[in-house]
Amino acid sequence: EVQLQASGGGLVQAGGFRRLSCPASGFIFDDYSIAWYRQAPGKEREGILCISSREGITYYSDSVKGRFAISSDSSKNTVYLQMNSLTGEDTAVYYCGAEHYYCSRDPRYWGHGTQVTVSS
């Protein structure tokens, strides 16, 4: 059974940073892309960043360039999202998703989200 569980959310002050984690299980980690997505109140879900062994790193959102970074640790089957210089616009529920091999804006597998709230 494929399982993904985003964690690490919470309340952060504007200008601060946060690291989210997405431990994965139930599939061969290096055969899958894992991406981060978010959904802000009243908005559609958007892709942020994706990482895969076949494609490297893919940006879905220009708004996070220079502030967010994605990384993976194969020894822990975990993908991370490092978020810096947070603003109120980053307040959202953050999700991780997995797709076989290649990055996708609508992956097959989803984990439960974690809430990030940025206070001014």
C-alpha positions, 0 to 999 in steps of 0.5 A: 500500500502506497503511503505518503504523509506530509508533516512539519506544518504549523504557525510561522511568522512572516519572513520565517522558514519551515521544513516539511517532510514527506516520508513515503512507503509502499513503492520503490522510492527511486522509481517515483517522482514526488512533488509538493502541492498546496491549496490556499483558502478559496484557491485551486490546488497548485503544484510547487516543486517536483523531484525525480531521479529521471528528471531532476527538479521541476518547478511548477510555481514561479512564486517560490523560486529562490525561496523554496527548495526540494530535496530527497533522502533515499536512505529515509525514503523521504522528500523535503520542502524547505521554505524560506522567506515565508509570506502570507501568500504561502498560507495553505495546506501542503500536500505531497504526491507521487507518480511513477517515474515522471513528475505530474501535476496530478499524481496518482498517489496523494498524502494527507496535507499539513497546514502552514499558516504564516502570520504577519 
